[in-house]
Amino acid sequence: MKLVTYDSAGSWRAGVVVDSSIFDVDTLLKSEGGENAKSVSSVRELLREHGGALSELSGRLTAAARKNPKAEVGPFGKVRLGPPVTDPSKILCIGLNYNDHVAETGRALPTHPDIFAKFASTLIGPFDEICCSNITPNLDFEGELAIVIGKECRSVSADDALNFVAGVTVLNDITARDLQYRGTQWLAGKAVDGSTPVGPTLVTLDEVGDIQDLDIQTRINGTQVQSSNTHLMIFPVRHLVSYISSFLALSPGDIITTGTPQGIGAKRQPPIWLKPGDIVEVELENVGILRNVVR
């Protein structure tokens, strides 16, 4: 199942992609359960209500969409999309999680995941403009796989961790390097408003394949600048969910980014900084492509 958040007259609503079209989730659920069915206008609400039974929900929504063409919003690619989850209670990011990226930074290999946070105000849609060039001349890219939590999660084992993951999306951890390196904490460089494209869809695990064997690439103006595979993560997704949940309860809709591979602009000679007019793309196998213009 592919879930999206789409723009409906200035408000965000949950959608599902069926046969290359987007359908309104709330309308489909009410067509099944009647007008008394509980409203689930956002993807986060949908996960709170149905995060424990996404496979079953997928079949129900697909069947309902084919019976209710009036619930169609429009063809995928013709409807403005936001980040799949617009209002996560937590965005937890992992730094230094690929061996080659650790090597290019000159740091020692981490013994535990390196974690920092973002805020919901950083998130933008998969095709929105990145309007940050007036804040920093050192705007950098970081293509990443991100997961979204589907069920309440605390102190889970690595073996059981993926049962609490709703699905996978793509994230570009755009970073203001000058702000990041002004102090010992990374927050300022990672928390610029409207800096972080996410999407285009939230793909449930049953459609992703092996989450630890997905190709990931970043391109600037068509030129490849990052290319790797998620099997090269130091700490795989199972470990990350287990480790974080050992000290912090995770909730439906929470986002965990899993780190970027080698090739960031700051470590190139000379450095590559994103500039106005650049088109930056991040592609994750079986999941989708972000495509954003820098302004």
DOMARFI-70003 format. One record per residue (C-alpha): residue number from 1; y, z, x; residue in three letters. Coordinates in nm, 3 decimals, always signed. Layout:
DOMARFI-70003
@n = NUM&v = Y&w = Z&u = X&res = ALA $
...
This chain:
DOMARFI-70003
@n = 1&v = +0.000&w = +0.000&u = +0.000&res = MET $
@n = 2&v = +0.350&w = -0.084&u = +0.117&res = LYS $
@n = 3&v = +0.625&w = +0.144&u = -0.014&res = LEU $
@n = 4&v = +0.996&w = +0.069&u = +0.016&res = VAL $
@n = 5&v = +1.330&w = +0.212&u = -0.080&res = THR $
@n = 6&v = +1.552&w = -0.049&u = -0.240&res = TYR $
@n = 7&v = +1.915&w = -0.065&u = -0.352&res = ASP $
@n = 8&v = +1.963&w = -0.057&u = -0.728&res = SER $
@n = 9&v = +2.333&w = -0.087&u = -0.816&res = ALA $
@n = 10&v = +2.432&w = +0.145&u = -0.532&res = GLY $
@n = 11&v = +2.148&w = +0.395&u = -0.571&res = SER $
@n = 12&v = +1.825&w = +0.417&u = -0.375&res = TRP $
@n = 13&v = +1.498&w = +0.386&u = -0.566&res = ARG $
@n = 14&v = +1.130&w = +0.381&u = -0.471&res = ALA $
@n = 15&v = +0.952&w = +0.049&u = -0.480&res = GLY $
@n = 16&v = +0.609&w = -0.088&u = -0.404&res = VAL $
@n = 17&v = +0.527&w = -0.433&u = -0.265&res = VAL $
@n = 18&v = +0.271&w = -0.623&u = -0.472&res = VAL $
@n = 19&v = +0.200&w = -0.993&u = -0.415&res = ASP $
@n = 20&v = +0.517&w = -1.030&u = -0.199&res = SER $
@n = 21&v = +0.744&w = -0.886&u = -0.469&res = SER $
@n = 22&v = +0.902&w = -0.544&u = -0.506&res = ILE $
@n = 23&v = +0.832&w = -0.341&u = -0.820&res = PHE $
@n = 24&v = +1.004&w = -0.022&u = -0.932&res = ASP $
@n = 25&v = +0.758&w = +0.265&u = -0.891&res = VAL $
@n = 26&v = +0.902&w = +0.488&u = -1.163&res = ASP $
@n = 27&v = +0.886&w = +0.207&u = -1.418&res = THR $
@n = 28&v = +0.524&w = +0.137&u = -1.329&res = LEU $
@n = 29&v = +0.421&w = +0.502&u = -1.357&res = LEU $
@n = 30&v = +0.592&w = +0.536&u = -1.693&res = LYS $
@n = 31&v = +0.419&w = +0.223&u = -1.817&res = SER $
@n = 32&v = +0.094&w = +0.408&u = -1.747&res = GLU $
@n = 33&v = +0.179&w = +0.759&u = -1.859&res = GLY $
@n = 34&v = +0.451&w = +0.701&u = -2.115&res = GLY $
@n = 35&v = +0.812&w = +0.810&u = -2.110&res = GLU $
@n = 36&v = +0.705&w = +1.173&u = -2.058&res = ASN $
@n = 37&v = +0.565&w = +1.090&u = -1.715&res = ALA $
@n = 38&v = +0.744&w = +1.282&u = -1.438&res = LYS $
@n = 39&v = +1.021&w = +1.078&u = -1.276&res = SER $
@n = 40&v = +0.964&w = +0.977&u = -0.913&res = VAL $
@n = 41&v = +1.273&w = +0.778&u = -0.828&res = SER $
@n = 42&v = +1.250&w = +0.829&u = -0.448&res = SER $
@n = 43&v = +0.969&w = +0.780&u = -0.199&res = VAL $
@n = 44&v = +0.997&w = +1.145&u = -0.099&res = ARG $
@n = 45&v = +0.944&w = +1.250&u = -0.463&res = GLU $
@n = 46&v = +0.651&w = +1.010&u = -0.487&res = LEU $
@n = 47&v = +0.486&w = +1.169&u = -0.184&res = LEU $
@n = 48&v = +0.542&w = +1.520&u = -0.320&res = ARG $
@n = 49&v = +0.363&w = +1.422&u = -0.641&res = GLU $
@n = 50&v = +0.096&w = +1.183&u = -0.512&res = HIS $
@n = 51&v = +0.075&w = +1.227&u = -0.133&res = GLY $
@n = 52&v = -0.276&w = +1.365&u = -0.159&res = GLY $
@n = 53&v = -0.412&w = +1.061&u = -0.344&res = ALA $
@n = 54&v = -0.238&w = +0.754&u = -0.205&res = LEU $
@n = 55&v = -0.547&w = +0.530&u = -0.211&res = SER $
@n = 56&v = -0.596&w = +0.594&u = -0.581&res = GLU $
@n = 57&v = -0.222&w = +0.552&u = -0.644&res = LEU $
@n = 58&v = -0.225&w = +0.216&u = -0.468&res = SER $
@n = 59&v = -0.480&w = +0.076&u = -0.710&res = GLY $
@n = 60&v = -0.294&w = +0.214&u = -1.010&res = ARG $
@n = 61&v = +0.042&w = +0.070&u = -0.904&res = LEU $
@n = 62&v = -0.106&w = -0.270&u = -0.820&res = THR $
@n = 63&v = -0.278&w = -0.293&u = -1.158&res = ALA $
@n = 64&v = +0.036&w = -0.176&u = -1.340&res = ALA $
@n = 65&v = +0.254&w = -0.430&u = -1.156&res = ALA $
@n = 66&v = +0.032&w = -0.718&u = -1.263&res = ARG $
@n = 67&v = +0.049&w = -0.600&u = -1.625&res = LYS $
@n = 68&v = +0.425&w = -0.533&u = -1.623&res = ASN $
@n = 69&v = +0.622&w = -0.823&u = -1.473&res = PRO $
@n = 70&v = +0.943&w = -0.671&u = -1.615&res = LYS $
@n = 71&v = +0.913&w = -0.397&u = -1.353&res = ALA $
@n = 72&v = +0.968&w = -0.655&u = -1.078&res = GLU $
@n = 73&v = +1.291&w = -0.601&u = -0.886&res = VAL $
@n = 74&v = +1.276&w = -0.922&u = -0.684&res = GLY $
@n = 75&v = +1.094&w = -1.100&u = -0.401&res = PRO $
@n = 76&v = +1.048&w = -0.910&u = -0.077&res = PHE $
@n = 77&v = +1.315&w = -1.037&u = +0.158&res = GLY $
@n = 78&v = +1.568&w = -1.090&u = -0.120&res = LYS $
@n = 79&v = +1.630&w = -0.724&u = -0.208&res = VAL $
@n = 80&v = +1.839&w = -0.492&u = +0.009&res = ARG $
@n = 81&v = +1.620&w = -0.221&u = +0.162&res = LEU $
@n = 82&v = +1.706&w = +0.123&u = +0.291&res = GLY $
@n = 83&v = +1.496&w = +0.339&u = +0.520&res = PRO $
@n = 84&v = +1.160&w = +0.401&u = +0.347&res = PRO $
@n = 85&v = +1.252&w = +0.771&u = +0.319&res = VAL $
@n = 86&v = +1.627&w = +0.818&u = +0.282&res = THR $
@n = 87&v = +1.629&w = +1.198&u = +0.255&res = ASP $
@n = 88&v = +1.368&w = +1.355&u = +0.484&res = PRO $
@n = 89&v = +1.399&w = +1.727&u = +0.530&res = SER $
@n = 90&v = +1.308&w = +1.681&u = +0.897&res = LYS $
@n = 91&v = +1.320&w = +1.399&u = +1.151&res = ILE $
@n = 92&v = +1.130&w = +1.505&u = +1.462&res = LEU $
@n = 93&v = +1.133&w = +1.276&u = +1.763&res = CYS $
@n = 94&v = +0.906&w = +1.268&u = +2.066&res = ILE $
@n = 95&v = +1.047&w = +1.179&u = +2.405&res = GLY $
@n = 96&v = +0.858&w = +1.069&u = +2.716&res = LEU $
@n = 97&v = +0.533&w = +0.980&u = +2.540&res = ASN $
@n = 98&v = +0.431&w = +0.667&u = +2.732&res = TYR $
@n = 99&v = +0.325&w = +0.685&u = +3.097&res = ASN $
@n = 100&v = +0.527&w = +0.379&u = +3.198&res = ASP $
@n = 101&v = +0.841&w = +0.514&u = +3.032&res = HIS $
@n = 102&v = +0.801&w = +0.850&u = +3.207&res = VAL $
@n = 103&v = +0.766&w = +0.661&u = +3.535&res = ALA $
@n = 104&v = +1.085&w = +0.459&u = +3.483&res = GLU $
@n = 105&v = +1.281&w = +0.780&u = +3.414&res = THR $
@n = 106&v = +1.157&w = +0.943&u = +3.734&res = GLY $
@n = 107&v = +1.039&w = +1.253&u = +3.549&res = ARG $
@n = 108&v = +0.711&w = +1.441&u = +3.582&res = ALA $
@n = 109&v = +0.443&w = +1.380&u = +3.320&res = LEU $
@n = 110&v = +0.490&w = +1.624&u = +3.031&res = PRO $
@n = 111&v = +0.226&w = +1.889&u = +2.968&res = THR $
@n = 112&v = +0.336&w = +1.928&u = +2.606&res = HIS $
@n = 113&v = +0.524&w = +1.693&u = +2.371&res = PRO $
@n = 114&v = +0.898&w = +1.682&u = +2.433&res = ASP $
@n = 115&v = +1.062&w = +1.722&u = +2.090&res = ILE $
@n = 116&v = +1.417&w = +1.669&u = +1.966&res = PHE $
@n = 117&v = +1.565&w = +1.622&u = +1.620&res = ALA $
@n = 118&v = +1.771&w = +1.370&u = +1.429&res = LYS $
@n = 119&v = +1.947&w = +1.397&u = +1.093&res = PHE $
@n = 120&v = +1.916&w = +1.191&u = +0.777&res = ALA $
@n = 121&v = +2.272&w = +1.067&u = +0.832&res = SER $
@n = 122&v = +2.151&w = +0.864&u = +1.131&res = THR $
@n = 123&v = +1.914&w = +0.650&u = +0.923&res = LEU $
@n = 124&v = +1.994&w = +0.295&u = +0.812&res = ILE $
@n = 125&v = +1.788&w = +0.019&u = +0.654&res = GLY $
@n = 126&v = +1.568&w = -0.229&u = +0.842&res = PRO $
@n = 127&v = +1.824&w = -0.511&u = +0.829&res = PHE $
@n = 128&v = +2.152&w = -0.315&u = +0.819&res = ASP $
@n = 129&v = +2.415&w = -0.353&u = +1.089&res = GLU $
@n = 130&v = +2.425&w = -0.099&u = +1.372&res = ILE $
@n = 131&v = +2.793&w = -0.006&u = +1.371&res = CYS $
@n = 132&v = +2.814&w = +0.216&u = +1.679&res = CYS $
@n = 133&v = +2.972&w = +0.006&u = +1.954&res = SER $
@n = 134&v = +3.312&w = +0.168&u = +1.895&res = ASN $
@n = 135&v = +3.162&w = +0.510&u = +1.979&res = ILE $
@n = 136&v = +2.991&w = +0.425&u = +2.307&res = THR $
@n = 137&v = +2.978&w = +0.141&u = +2.562&res = PRO $
@n = 138&v = +2.626&w = +0.255&u = +2.659&res = ASN $
@n = 139&v = +2.429&w = +0.172&u = +2.345&res = LEU $
@n = 140&v = +2.056&w = +0.156&u = +2.419&res = ASP $
@n = 141&v = +1.739&w = +0.057&u = +2.228&res = PHE $
@n = 142&v = +1.403&w = +0.232&u = +2.188&res = GLU $
@n = 143&v = +1.137&w = +0.065&u = +1.973&res = GLY $
@n = 144&v = +0.895&w = +0.317&u = +1.824&res = GLU $
@n = 145&v = +0.612&w = +0.375&u = +1.580&res = LEU $
@n = 146&v = +0.708&w = +0.644&u = +1.329&res = ALA $
@n = 147&v = +0.486&w = +0.829&u = +1.084&res = ILE $
@n = 148&v = +0.573&w = +0.988&u = +0.751&res = VAL $
@n = 149&v = +0.404&w = +1.307&u = +0.635&res = ILE $
@n = 150&v = +0.234&w = +1.283&u = +0.295&res = GLY $
@n = 151&v = +0.119&w = +1.641&u = +0.226&res = LYS $
@n = 152&v = +0.228&w = +1.993&u = +0.314&res = GLU $
@n = 153&v = +0.098&w = +2.058&u = +0.661&res = CYS $
@n = 154&v = +0.073&w = +2.377&u = +0.868&res = ARG $
@n = 155&v = -0.159&w = +2.462&u = +1.159&res = SER $
@n = 156&v = -0.389&w = +2.163&u = +1.117&res = VAL $
@n = 157&v = -0.643&w = +2.055&u = +1.375&res = SER $
@n = 158&v = -0.613&w = +1.724&u = +1.558&res = ALA $
@n = 159&v = -0.936&w = +1.612&u = +1.390&res = ASP $
@n = 160&v = -0.784&w = +1.668&u = +1.045&res = ASP $
@n = 161&v = -0.424&w = +1.568&u = +1.122&res = ALA $
@n = 162&v = -0.428&w = +1.209&u = +0.995&res = LEU $
@n = 163&v = -0.529&w = +1.333&u = +0.649&res = ASN $
@n = 164&v = -0.173&w = +1.464&u = +0.619&res = PHE $
@n = 165&v = -0.005&w = +1.138&u = +0.722&res = VAL $
@n = 166&v = +0.112&w = +0.910&u = +0.439&res = ALA $
@n = 167&v = +0.165&w = +0.607&u = +0.656&res = GLY $
@n = 168&v = +0.344&w = +0.425&u = +0.936&res = VAL $
@n = 169&v = +0.682&w = +0.258&u = +0.970&res = THR $
@n = 170&v = +0.899&w = +0.112&u = +1.248&res = VAL $
@n = 171&v = +1.200&w = +0.290&u = +1.400&res = LEU $
@n = 172&v = +1.458&w = +0.195&u = +1.661&res = ASN $
@n = 173&v = +1.585&w = +0.512&u = +1.829&res = ASP $
@n = 174&v = +1.926&w = +0.369&u = +1.916&res = ILE $
@n = 175&v = +2.084&w = +0.601&u = +2.173&res = THR $
@n = 176&v = +2.435&w = +0.656&u = +2.306&res = ALA $
@n = 177&v = +2.333&w = +0.721&u = +2.667&res = ARG $
@n = 178&v = +2.672&w = +0.851&u = +2.784&res = ASP $
@n = 179&v = +2.668&w = +1.113&u = +2.507&res = LEU $
@n = 180&v = +2.303&w = +1.196&u = +2.576&res = GLN $
@n = 181&v = +2.356&w = +1.263&u = +2.947&res = TYR $
@n = 182&v = +2.672&w = +1.475&u = +2.918&res = ARG $
@n = 183&v = +2.461&w = +1.789&u = +2.888&res = GLY $
@n = 184&v = +2.107&w = +1.917&u = +2.908&res = THR $
@n = 185&v = +2.044&w = +1.866&u = +2.534&res = GLN $
@n = 186&v = +1.989&w = +1.513&u = +2.398&res = TRP $
@n = 187&v = +2.123&w = +1.565&u = +2.046&res = LEU $
@n = 188&v = +2.468&w = +1.406&u = +2.079&res = ALA $
@n = 189&v = +2.328&w = +1.077&u = +2.204&res = GLY $
@n = 190&v = +2.059&w = +1.067&u = +1.938&res = LYS $
@n = 191&v = +2.253&w = +1.178&u = +1.629&res = ALA $
@n = 192&v = +2.525&w = +0.916&u = +1.588&res = VAL $
@n = 193&v = +2.579&w = +0.845&u = +1.218&res = ASP $
@n = 194&v = +2.426&w = +0.518&u = +1.098&res = GLY $
@n = 195&v = +2.252&w = +0.447&u = +1.428&res = SER $
@n = 196&v = +1.879&w = +0.446&u = +1.349&res = THR $
@n = 197&v = +1.714&w = +0.151&u = +1.170&res = PRO $
@n = 198&v = +1.386&w = +0.232&u = +0.994&res = VAL $
@n = 199&v = +1.146&w = +0.022&u = +0.787&res = GLY $
@n = 200&v = +1.103&w = -0.226&u = +0.641&res = PRO $
@n = 201&v = +0.808&w = -0.064&u = +0.463&res = THR $
@n = 202&v = +0.600&w = +0.251&u = +0.475&res = LEU $
@n = 203&v = +0.246&w = +0.118&u = +0.521&res = VAL $
@n = 204&v = -0.035&w = +0.354&u = +0.422&res = THR $
@n = 205&v = -0.299&w = +0.424&u = +0.683&res = LEU $
@n = 206&v = -0.572&w = +0.229&u = +0.503&res = ASP $
@n = 207&v = -0.373&w = -0.092&u = +0.566&res = GLU $
@n = 208&v = -0.255&w = -0.019&u = +0.920&res = VAL $
@n = 209&v = -0.587&w = -0.022&u = +1.102&res = GLY $
@n = 210&v = -0.623&w = +0.187&u = +1.418&res = ASP $
@n = 211&v = -0.292&w = +0.369&u = +1.452&res = ILE $
@n = 212&v = -0.363&w = +0.406&u = +1.826&res = GLN $
@n = 213&v = -0.417&w = +0.037&u = +1.889&res = ASP $
@n = 214&v = -0.104&w = -0.140&u = +1.764&res = LEU $
@n = 215&v = +0.111&w = -0.378&u = +1.968&res = ASP $
@n = 216&v = +0.482&w = -0.295&u = +1.976&res = ILE $
@n = 217&v = +0.765&w = -0.517&u = +2.103&res = GLN $
@n = 218&v = +1.143&w = -0.502&u = +2.124&res = THR $
@n = 219&v = +1.357&w = -0.816&u = +2.156&res = ARG $
@n = 220&v = +1.729&w = -0.870&u = +2.215&res = ILE $
@n = 221&v = +1.860&w = -1.208&u = +2.105&res = ASN $
@n = 222&v = +1.503&w = -1.334&u = +2.112&res = GLY $
@n = 223&v = +1.426&w = -1.211&u = +2.466&res = THR $
@n = 224&v = +1.145&w = -0.957&u = +2.495&res = GLN $
@n = 225&v = +1.258&w = -0.634&u = +2.660&res = VAL $
@n = 226&v = +0.974&w = -0.399&u = +2.563&res = GLN $
@n = 227&v = +0.605&w = -0.474&u = +2.512&res = SER $
@n = 228&v = +0.328&w = -0.219&u = +2.487&res = SER $
@n = 229&v = +0.048&w = -0.080&u = +2.273&res = ASN $
@n = 230&v = +0.020&w = +0.256&u = +2.101&res = THR $
@n = 231&v = -0.308&w = +0.333&u = +2.282&res = HIS $
@n = 232&v = -0.088&w = +0.404&u = +2.586&res = LEU $
@n = 233&v = +0.072&w = +0.711&u = +2.425&res = MET $
@n = 234&v = +0.029&w = +1.028&u = +2.631&res = ILE $
@n = 235&v = +0.002&w = +1.238&u = +2.315&res = PHE $
@n = 236&v = -0.159&w = +1.042&u = +2.027&res = PRO $
@n = 237&v = -0.045&w = +1.082&u = +1.668&res = VAL $
@n = 238&v = -0.324&w = +1.329&u = +1.584&res = ARG $
@n = 239&v = -0.215&w = +1.556&u = +1.867&res = HIS $
@n = 240&v = +0.153&w = +1.537&u = +1.772&res = LEU $
@n = 241&v = +0.092&w = +1.637&u = +1.409&res = VAL $
@n = 242&v = -0.139&w = +1.919&u = +1.512&res = SER $
@n = 243&v = +0.098&w = +2.049&u = +1.780&res = TYR $
@n = 244&v = +0.413&w = +2.040&u = +1.566&res = ILE $
@n = 245&v = +0.238&w = +2.194&u = +1.266&res = SER $
@n = 246&v = +0.125&w = +2.487&u = +1.482&res = SER $
@n = 247&v = +0.481&w = +2.625&u = +1.479&res = PHE $
@n = 248&v = +0.661&w = +2.435&u = +1.201&res = LEU $
@n = 249&v = +0.553&w = +2.356&u = +0.845&res = ALA $
@n = 250&v = +0.573&w = +1.984&u = +0.771&res = LEU $
@n = 251&v = +0.663&w = +1.853&u = +0.425&res = SER $
@n = 252&v = +0.612&w = +1.527&u = +0.234&res = PRO $
@n = 253&v = +0.866&w = +1.273&u = +0.356&res = GLY $
@n = 254&v = +0.918&w = +1.427&u = +0.699&res = ASP $
@n = 255&v = +0.943&w = +1.165&u = +0.973&res = ILE $
@n = 256&v = +0.791&w = +1.197&u = +1.320&res = ILE $
@n = 257&v = +0.879&w = +0.931&u = +1.576&res = THR $
@n = 258&v = +0.628&w = +0.890&u = +1.856&res = THR $
@n = 259&v = +0.827&w = +0.780&u = +2.161&res = GLY $
@n = 260&v = +0.918&w = +0.452&u = +2.323&res = THR $
@n = 261&v = +0.743&w = +0.256&u = +2.600&res = PRO $
@n = 262&v = +0.890&w = +0.126&u = +2.924&res = GLN $
@n = 263&v = +1.184&w = -0.113&u = +2.928&res = GLY $
@n = 264&v = +1.487&w = +0.077&u = +2.796&res = ILE $
@n = 265&v = +1.824&w = -0.067&u = +2.889&res = GLY $
@n = 266&v = +1.946&w = +0.235&u = +3.084&res = ALA $
@n = 267&v = +1.671&w = +0.207&u = +3.347&res = LYS $
@n = 268&v = +1.712&w = -0.163&u = +3.419&res = ARG $
@n = 269&v = +1.899&w = -0.299&u = +3.722&res = GLN $
@n = 270&v = +2.162&w = -0.374&u = +3.616&res = PRO $
@n = 271&v = +2.147&w = -0.176&u = +3.287&res = PRO $
@n = 272&v = +2.132&w = -0.369&u = +2.959&res = ILE $
@n = 273&v = +2.365&w = -0.225&u = +2.694&res = TRP $
@n = 274&v = +2.373&w = -0.351&u = +2.337&res = LEU $
@n = 275&v = +2.702&w = -0.519&u = +2.254&res = LYS $
@n = 276&v = +2.866&w = -0.650&u = +1.934&res = PRO $
@n = 277&v = +2.686&w = -0.956&u = +1.803&res = GLY $
@n = 278&v = +2.352&w = -0.876&u = +1.967&res = ASP $
@n = 279&v = +2.045&w = -0.907&u = +1.746&res = ILE $
@n = 280&v = +1.789&w = -0.639&u = +1.825&res = VAL $
@n = 281&v = +1.438&w = -0.660&u = +1.679&res = GLU $
@n = 282&v = +1.145&w = -0.416&u = +1.690&res = VAL $
@n = 283&v = +0.805&w = -0.544&u = +1.578&res = GLU $
@n = 284&v = +0.500&w = -0.324&u = +1.518&res = LEU $
@n = 285&v = +0.164&w = -0.489&u = +1.457&res = GLU $
@n = 286&v = +0.038&w = -0.465&u = +1.096&res = ASN $
@n = 287&v = +0.358&w = -0.286&u = +0.992&res = VAL $
@n = 288&v = +0.666&w = -0.508&u = +1.015&res = GLY $
@n = 289&v = +0.987&w = -0.602&u = +1.191&res = ILE $
@n = 290&v = +1.330&w = -0.442&u = +1.213&res = LEU $
@n = 291&v = +1.611&w = -0.689&u = +1.265&res = ARG $
@n = 292&v = +1.962&w = -0.553&u = +1.313&res = ASN $
@n = 293&v = +2.295&w = -0.691&u = +1.435&res = VAL $
@n = 294&v = +2.515&w = -0.470&u = +1.649&res = VAL $
@n = 295&v = +2.877&w = -0.431&u = +1.540&res = ARG $
